[in-house]
């Protein structure tokens, strides 16, 4: 069976549109590509194709971003998050083929919605924004990577909340998350490869989607370059709200 017999032209066109839109969102906010693309692509392809495919696409992007933005990384924050992230990925990979429990995603979705409302309220009424110590790096870093490895996305929002509560600036926020998720994706992809999820057709699908990922990222970054830190915080809150809703509906 050839590549275009495995996937129809209609499937490929729809997938390209989904990837482009997801990476416009990711280019604007610094995160969210998996939360947008994974649930929608699941209507087009089986999850055994979607999860490893989306992981490899975003990993290729993170190679570019880590080379470009490594000087902006908050290395102290990166070091606090690195080990719990790696441990979480390994735990998620071990359960990836054995566990099918959506309760954790539902709970995470509810939490993200509640936190997004909290962010919007603090911005609207000027109340004190939540701050977190580095002691929160282990539970949030571990759980975020665990959920990402297990379900192909969603858990990264916990690290987004952690970095926002640490007071990271817009550019440093994006660069640090890109570096952290580069390492996470490298570990996840190795695990998916060992399990055997990367077939020739999957790799061809990734190659076809990469131009749409790059174009979407470019468009999103052009948009966000024109917004203030306050506007960025509002976009972040709305993204968390939409991400939470996506998880509840997943």
C-alpha positions as CSV (number, residue, x, y, z in Angstrom):
1,X,0.0,0.0,0.0
2,X,1.4,3.4,-1.0
3,X,1.4,6.5,1.1
4,X,-1.7,8.1,-0.7
5,X,-3.5,4.8,-0.4
6,X,-2.9,4.8,3.4
7,X,-4.3,8.4,3.7
8,X,-6.8,10.0,1.3
9,X,-6.3,13.4,-0.2
10,X,-9.2,14.7,1.9
11,X,-7.6,13.4,5.1
12,X,-4.3,15.0,4.2
13,X,-5.9,18.4,3.3
14,X,-7.9,18.5,6.5
15,X,-4.8,17.5,8.5
16,X,-2.7,20.3,6.9
17,X,-5.4,22.9,7.8
18,X,-5.5,21.6,11.4
19,X,-1.7,21.7,11.7
20,X,-1.5,25.2,10.3
21,X,-4.2,26.5,12.7
22,X,-2.6,24.8,15.7
23,X,0.8,26.4,15.0
24,X,-0.7,29.8,14.5
25,X,-2.0,29.4,18.0
26,X,1.4,28.0,19.2
27,X,3.3,30.9,17.5
28,X,1.1,33.4,19.3
29,X,1.2,31.9,22.8
30,X,4.3,29.8,22.9
31,X,2.3,26.6,23.6
32,X,-1.0,24.9,22.7
33,X,-0.2,23.2,19.4
34,X,-0.8,19.7,20.8
35,X,-4.0,20.7,22.6
36,X,-5.4,22.1,19.4
37,X,-4.2,19.6,16.9
38,X,-4.4,16.3,18.8
39,X,-8.2,16.2,19.5
40,X,-9.0,17.4,15.9
41,X,-6.5,15.1,14.2
42,X,-8.1,12.2,16.2
43,X,-11.1,12.7,13.9
44,X,-8.9,12.1,10.9
45,X,-6.4,9.4,12.0
46,X,-6.2,6.8,14.7
47,X,-4.5,7.9,18.0
48,X,-1.7,5.5,17.3
49,X,-0.8,7.8,14.4
50,X,-1.8,11.1,15.9
51,X,0.2,11.0,19.1
52,X,3.6,10.1,17.7
53,X,3.1,12.3,14.6
54,X,2.2,15.5,16.6
55,X,5.2,14.7,18.9
56,X,7.7,14.6,16.0
57,X,6.3,17.7,14.2
58,X,6.6,19.8,17.3
59,X,10.0,18.3,18.1
60,X,11.3,19.5,14.7
61,X,10.0,23.0,15.6
62,X,11.7,22.9,19.0
63,X,15.1,22.2,17.3
64,X,14.8,25.5,15.4
65,X,13.5,27.4,18.5
66,X,16.2,26.1,20.9
67,X,19.0,27.1,18.4
68,X,17.4,30.5,17.9
69,X,16.4,31.4,21.4
70,X,18.8,29.6,23.7
71,X,20.3,32.8,25.0
72,X,16.9,33.8,26.4
73,X,16.3,30.6,28.4
74,X,16.0,31.0,32.2
75,X,18.5,28.3,33.0
76,X,17.7,28.1,36.8
77,X,14.0,27.4,36.0
78,X,15.0,24.9,33.3
79,X,17.2,23.0,35.8
80,X,14.5,22.8,38.4
81,X,12.0,21.4,35.8
82,X,14.3,19.1,33.9
83,X,14.5,16.1,36.2
84,X,10.8,15.9,37.1
85,X,10.0,16.3,33.4
86,X,12.2,13.3,32.4
87,X,10.8,11.2,35.2
88,X,7.2,12.1,34.1
89,X,7.9,11.1,30.5
90,X,9.3,7.7,31.4
91,X,6.3,7.0,33.7
92,X,3.9,8.1,31.0
93,X,5.6,6.0,28.3
94,X,5.5,2.9,30.6
95,X,1.8,3.2,30.8
96,X,1.1,4.5,27.3
97,X,0.0,1.2,25.9
98,X,-1.6,-0.1,29.1
99,X,-3.7,2.7,30.6
100,X,-6.8,4.2,29.1
101,X,-8.0,6.4,31.9
102,X,-9.5,9.7,30.9
103,X,-10.4,10.9,34.4
104,X,-7.0,12.6,34.8
105,X,-7.6,14.6,31.6
106,X,-11.0,15.7,32.9
107,X,-9.6,16.8,36.2
108,X,-6.8,18.7,34.4
109,X,-9.4,20.3,32.1
110,X,-11.5,21.5,35.1
111,X,-8.4,22.9,36.9
112,X,-7.2,24.8,33.8
113,X,-10.6,26.4,33.3
114,X,-10.7,27.4,37.0
115,X,-7.2,28.8,36.8
116,X,-7.9,30.8,33.6
117,X,-10.8,32.5,35.3
118,X,-8.5,33.3,38.2
119,X,-6.0,34.9,35.8
120,X,-8.7,36.9,34.1
121,X,-10.1,38.1,37.4
122,X,-6.7,39.2,38.7
123,X,-6.1,41.1,35.5
124,X,-9.5,42.8,35.5
125,X,-9.6,43.8,39.2
126,X,-5.9,44.2,39.9
127,X,-5.8,41.6,42.6
128,X,-2.5,39.9,43.6
129,X,-1.3,37.4,41.0
130,X,-0.4,33.9,42.2
131,X,3.3,33.2,42.8
132,X,5.0,29.8,43.2
133,X,8.3,28.7,44.7
134,X,10.7,26.4,42.9
135,X,9.3,23.6,45.2
136,X,6.4,23.3,42.8
137,X,8.7,22.4,39.9
138,X,8.7,18.7,40.8
139,X,4.9,18.0,41.1
140,X,3.9,20.2,38.2
141,X,6.9,19.2,36.0
142,X,6.4,15.5,36.6
143,X,2.6,15.5,36.2
144,X,2.7,17.7,33.1
145,X,5.2,15.4,31.3
146,X,3.4,12.3,32.5
147,X,0.1,13.5,31.0
148,X,1.8,14.6,27.8
149,X,3.5,11.2,27.3
150,X,0.3,9.3,28.1
151,X,-2.3,11.4,26.1
152,X,-0.2,13.3,23.6
153,X,-0.8,16.7,25.2
154,X,-2.5,18.7,27.9
155,X,0.0,18.3,30.7
156,X,2.3,21.1,29.4
157,X,-0.3,23.6,30.7
158,X,0.8,22.8,34.2
159,X,4.3,24.0,33.4
160,X,2.9,27.0,31.6
161,X,1.1,27.9,34.9
162,X,4.3,27.3,36.9
163,X,6.4,29.6,34.6
164,X,3.7,32.3,34.6
165,X,3.5,32.2,38.5
166,X,7.3,32.5,38.6
167,X,7.0,35.8,36.8
168,X,8.8,35.0,33.6
169,X,8.8,37.6,30.9
170,X,7.2,36.9,27.5
171,X,10.3,36.1,25.5
172,X,12.0,34.2,28.4
173,X,8.8,32.3,29.0
174,X,8.6,31.1,25.4
175,X,12.4,30.3,25.2
176,X,12.5,28.3,28.5
177,X,9.4,26.3,27.6
178,X,10.8,25.5,24.1
179,X,14.1,24.2,25.6
180,X,12.3,22.1,28.2
181,X,9.8,20.6,25.8
182,X,12.6,19.9,23.3
183,X,14.2,17.6,25.9
184,X,10.7,16.1,26.8
185,X,9.9,15.5,23.1
186,X,13.3,13.9,22.5
187,X,12.5,11.4,25.3
188,X,8.9,10.8,24.2
189,X,9.9,10.2,20.5
190,X,12.6,7.7,21.5
191,X,9.9,5.8,23.5
192,X,7.4,5.9,20.7
193,X,10.1,4.6,18.3
194,X,10.9,1.7,20.6
195,X,7.3,0.7,20.8
196,X,7.1,0.8,16.9
197,X,4.7,3.7,16.2
198,X,6.9,5.3,13.5
199,X,6.2,3.6,10.3
200,X,7.2,4.7,6.8
201,X,3.8,6.2,6.2
202,X,3.8,8.1,9.6
203,X,7.2,9.7,8.7
204,X,5.9,10.7,5.3
205,X,2.9,12.3,7.0
206,X,5.2,14.2,9.3
207,X,7.3,15.4,6.3
208,X,4.1,16.6,4.5
209,X,2.9,18.5,7.6
210,X,6.2,20.3,8.4
211,X,5.7,23.2,5.9
212,X,2.3,23.9,7.4
213,X,3.8,23.9,10.9
214,X,6.5,26.4,9.9
215,X,4.1,28.7,8.1
216,X,1.6,28.6,11.0
217,X,4.4,29.4,13.5
218,X,5.6,32.3,11.4
219,X,2.1,33.8,11.2
220,X,1.5,33.4,14.9
221,X,4.9,35.0,15.9
222,X,4.2,37.9,13.6
223,X,0.9,38.5,15.5
224,X,2.3,38.2,19.0
225,X,5.3,40.4,18.4
226,X,2.9,43.3,18.3
227,X,1.2,42.7,21.7
228,X,2.1,44.0,25.2
229,X,2.9,41.8,28.2
230,X,-0.6,42.6,29.6
231,X,-2.2,41.5,26.4
232,X,0.0,38.4,26.3
233,X,-1.3,37.5,29.8
234,X,-4.9,37.8,28.6
235,X,-4.1,35.6,25.6
236,X,-2.5,33.1,28.0
237,X,-5.6,33.0,30.2
238,X,-7.9,32.5,27.2
239,X,-5.6,29.7,25.9
240,X,-5.8,28.0,29.2
241,X,-9.6,28.3,29.2
242,X,-9.8,26.8,25.7
243,X,-7.3,24.1,26.6
244,X,-9.3,23.1,29.6
245,X,-12.5,23.0,27.6
246,X,-10.8,20.9,24.9
247,X,-9.7,18.4,27.6
248,X,-13.2,18.1,29.0
249,X,-14.6,17.4,25.6
250,X,-11.8,15.0,24.5
